């Protein structure tokens, strides 16, 4: 990745702020493969590509891509994936080259690109993350970001629209185009603030770790994400793994969300009981749904596979280093101070860390947990980790300063009394 995005020097995209509310906006509607190929040929010469997507995820196995909006130089375009034969030409363009890819809250944009190409978008810059690094709320909606940075209030009303339906209305088109027309100006303002606070390196670090986490999420054993299974023994975890594999295969084939096949809480309960008896499976509260009747035998077979495994083939439990009572108490206390620390440093607390991250740091500091937690690395260590460690070793103390102040807590360095 290049050493900085230099967004301030990019060519400004179409600026909706300067137009009258009802003024016409020139844009391209790309709905054939030849049109998409021609658009991508033009985009290859651009240094900055601002893009967004509209998709539907509520009733499908994977998010269903419905629109791609693009702004770059004098290009303002909407691509219709429902009419274009092959979107990979676009994702290949996004994943390769020296351009900067700019998104807002770009998790799904990242995953669309990664699933298509096996690569992340080139030189990715996420305005939501950048906002958190300059002290804005996190995660901020695009509308709130634009209001804060550009003093413009974007129209709402299409957030719950079904983007699969054609033809699109003019209101839908305007809503979709707003997401990229304002993205360039917002990104440039954010880059200025990052430079002013000397945090461009933080942004690159954060984007790298954020992307690594997303890639890891596509590669790790996803069955471990089943909720309510953290305290299960190895045999029960084997049941969870087999039921998850069965559920995932069914959901993928039917193109429906996995939870519609079998909920996480039911998988956890089946794993606790460790019974392949259909009668006992049917007796579990929540298993009486009529649509589950045809699955009972298959569920029992999956459970039996897990029960027949050798002990050595059962998955291991993941150690938890910070579940002691002292970690909970210290985590709660330090989390109260965390907000003051972050706001003083102009960093969004919810971007910086969670209560669990604080507990991980406490465990690392007290008991020497095997891996350095996030708060002991990078910019987080600089902003938060060092202060929390000083609170833990007593060299820094926290007290109530002015109880009427917005930030009532005060931090004092303790003088040596010995």
N, C-alpha and C positions, 0 to 999 in steps of 0.2 A: 504493500500500500504506500502511496506517496506520502511524503512528510507534510501533510496538511492539505486541506481541501480548497483553499483560496476561493471560496464562494463569492466573496465581495467583488472579485474581478470577473465573474462570469457575466455573459450577456444576459440582460434582463428579459425574462419571459413576459408574455402578455400580462399587463397589469390591470386587473379588474377594478382597482380603486379609482382609476381615472375615468371610468366610463359611467354614463348615466344608467340608472337601474334597468331601464328597458332597452338599452342600446344593444344592437346585434353584435355578436362575437363571431369572428371567423374561425372556424375549426374544421378539421377533417374527420369524417366518419369512415373508418376503415372496416370493410365488411367482405373483402375478397382476399385470397392469398396473394395475388399480384399486387394489390394495394399495400398489403402489409410488407411484402418484400421491398417495394419501392420506398416505403416509409423507413424501414430499417437501414436501407442504403444511405438515406439522408442523415439518419441519426448517428451513423458511424463517424461523422466528422464533428460531432458535438462534444464539447468537453464536460458538460453537465446535463444529466438526464433526470428530470423530476417525474416521478410516476406514482400512480396509485391504482388500486383495484377495487372493484365492487364484486362481492361474492355472496353466496348463500351457504350456510353451514348447518342450519338447524335440523334438517331432515335428511342429511346425506352422510356417507362414511367419511369422505374427505371434502373440504370446502369446494364448492362448484364455482369456478371462475366465470363471471358474467360480463365484466367490462374491464378494460385497461385504459386509463387516462394518462396522457403523456404531454409534457411541456419541455421544450428544449430549443433555445435560440428563438427563432420565429415560428417554430412548430407548436401547434396546439392540436392534439388529436385524441380521438376516442377509437379504440380498437374493440370490435365485437367478436369475442372468442366463439360465440355461438354460430357465427357465420364463416369464420376463417377456418380453413382446414387444419393448419398446423401452426400453433403458437410458439413452437420451439425456436423458430428463427428469431423471434423477439427475445426470448429468454437467453438464447446464445449470445445475442448482442449485449444484453444487460450484464451477463456474467463475465464477458471478456472485454479487453480494451483498457485504456487509460482514463476513461471518463469517470466522473463522480456520479454515483447513483444516490439520489435523494428521495427519502420517503418520510412519512409520518406514521408512527406506531406500526412499523413495517414487518411485524412477525409473519403475517400471511404472505406478504410480497416476497420476503426472504424465502419462505418455504415453497411457494410456487416456483421460484427460480431454481432452488436447490433440488427439488424433486425432478424438474425437467432436465437439468444439466449436470447435477452432481457438484455444482459450484455455487458459491454465494454471489450476490450482485457485486460488481466491481466497486471498490472504494466506497463502501456504503456509509451514508450519513443519515441518521434518523433524527428528525427535528424534535420528537418527543423526548428522547434521551438528552439531546443538547439542552432543551429547556430545563430539565431537571438538574443539569450540571451548572446552570447559572442561577439556581434558586427558585425557579418557577415550580408550580405544583407538578407532581408526577404521580400517575400518568395524566397528562393534560389532554383533553380532547382537542381536535384540530381547531374547532371554533373558538375555544378559550385561548388557545395559543395565538391565533390571528387577532383576537380582540386585544390581548395583552401586548403583542409586538407591533401590530399595525393599526390598532384602534379601528378595526373594521368588524362589523357584526355580520356573520354569514347567515344566510337563510337556512332554516331547518325544515323538516317536514318529510324528508325522504329516507330517514335512517331505517325505517322498517319496511321499505318498499321491497317487492319481489323483483329483483333485477333480472330474473330469467324471462319475464314476460316481455314480449315485443308486440307493437313498436314501443319505443321509449318516448315518454312525453317530453315537452320542452323544459318542464320543471326538473325532470330527472336529469336531462342533459346538462342543465345549468348547475345543478347540485354536484354532478360528477366532475364537471370542468373546474368548478371552484376549488376542488381539492388539489389540483395541480397549478392552477393559475396563481394562487396565493402562496404556493409552496416555495417558489424561488425567493420572493421578497422576504418571507419568514426565515428561510435558511440563511440568507445573507445577514439579517439582523442578529441571528443567533451566533453566527461566526464572528461578527464584530465583538459581541459580548464575551465569547470564549477567548478571543485574542486579548481583550481588555483585562480579563481575569487571569490570563496566562494559563488557560486550561485546554488548549488545543491538544496537547499530549494526553490529558485526561480523556478527552473525547475519543481519541484514537484507541486508547487502552480499553475504554468502556465498550466501544463498538466491537473490538476484537473479542473480548470476553463474552459479550452478548451473543455474537455469532457462533462462537465455539460452543456455548451452552445449547443453542438451537440445533446445531449439527449433532451434538451428543444426544439430544432428545430424540433424534431420528434413528440413532444407532443403538442406544442402550436397550436392555430388556424392558420393554414398556409395561410388562405385567407387574413390575414392582411399583407402578404408579396407582395400582388399584387401592382405593382408600380403605382405611380400617384394617390394614393387614400388617402394620408395623411391628406388632408384638407377637405375631404368630411364630410357632416353632417350624423347624425345617420341613417336616412332613406336611403340615398345613400349607406352607408356602408352595410345596410341590402341587397341591390341589389347586391353589390359586393360579399357578402357572399353566396347568393343563386346561382349567376352565377359561382362562383368558385367551389361550391359543384357539380353543374351540369357538369362543364368542367372536374373536376377531375375524376368523375365517367366515363365519356366518354373516357378520355385519358387512364385510367386504363384498361378499357375493351378492347380498341383497341391496348394497349401496344405501345403508341406513346407519344412523349412529349406533355404536356398540351398546350403549345403555338401553336401547330399545329391545335388544335381545335378552340381556340379563344385567341387572343393576349391580354396581360395585358392592353395595351392602349385602346383597344376596350371595355374591361370590365369597365374601368374607365369612358369612354365616355358614355356608356349605363347607368352607375350609376348616372352620372351627369344629364342625361336627364330624368331618372325615368319614362320612357314610356314603356308600354307593347303592344303598337300598332305595329303590324308587319310592316306596311307601313313605320312608322317612324324609326323603327329599321333598315329596309333595306336601308333607305336613308342616313344612317351614312357612311361617307367616310371610306373605308376599309372593309365594310360589303358586298361588291358586289362580293366577291369570289364565284365561282360556287359551291365549296364544302360546303359553308355555307347555301346554299338554303334549304337543308333538315333539318337544325337546327332552322330555324326562329321561328317556332311554339314552340319548346321546350325552346328557349331563352325567348320568350314572357311569357311562363308559369312560368319560374323561376323568372322573374322580377315581375310578378303579385303576386307570393307568398310573395315576400318582401314588395310589396305595400300594401298587405292586413294585414300585421302584426300590432298588437297593438304597440303603441309608446314604451311601457315598454319592448317589446321584441326585439326592434332594438338594435344592438350593440352600445356600447358607443364609443365616440371618445377618442383617447388616448391623454392625455394632453402633451403638449410640453412646457417645461419650459425655453427654450433657443432660441426662435426665434426673440427676440427683436434685434433692430439694434445694440445696444451696445454689445450684445453677438457675433454678426457676426464680428464686428470690433475688439473686444478683441481676439476673436478666431483666426482671421487672423494674428494679431500681435504676439500673443503668439506661434502660430504654426511656425512662422519664427524662433523663439528662440528655439523651441522644438528640431530641428535637432542638434543644437549645444549642448544642454543639453544631448541628447541621445548619440551622438558620444563621448562626453567627458566621459560618463559613460560606453562606450562600449556596447551599446544596440541598436539594429536596430530600428530606429524611427517608421517604419511602423508596427513593432510588438508591440511597446509600446503603441501607441494610434493613433487615427484619429483626424481630425479637430473637428468632432462632440464630441469626448471625451473631448477635451479641452473646448468646449462650455459648456458641461455638468458640468465640474469642475468650470467654471466661474459662472454659474447659482447657483451651490451649495454654492460657496463662497459668492456671493453677496446677493442672495435671499433665501438661505436655501431651495433648492429643496428637496423634501420629501425623496429621497433615495441617499445614498452616491454613487457617480459615481465611475467608475473603477479607475480613477486617484487618488482617495482618499483612496484606499485600497491596501494592500499587497505591493509587490515590486515596483509597479508603483507609489505608494505614496512616497516611499523612494527615487526613482530615479527622478521622474518628478513632482508629485503632490506638494510636499513641496516647490520646487523651484518656480513653477507657483504661488502658494499661496503667497509666499514672494514677487514676482513681483507684484501681485495684491494689496497687502497691503503696498507696497512702501518700505519695508525693504531691498529689493534687486532691483538694477537697471541694465538695459542692455544698452550697448553703443557699438559703432563701435570701435574696438581696432585697429588692423592692417588690413586695407582694402585689402591688397594684400595676406593676410594669407588664408589658406584653411578654417579656422574657424575665420571669421573676427569679430564675436561678442564677447564681453567681459562682464562679470557679476561682479558687485561691490556691496559690502554691504554698504548701506548708513549710514553714521555716524549721530548721533543725533544732529540736528542743534538747537533744542529748548533749 
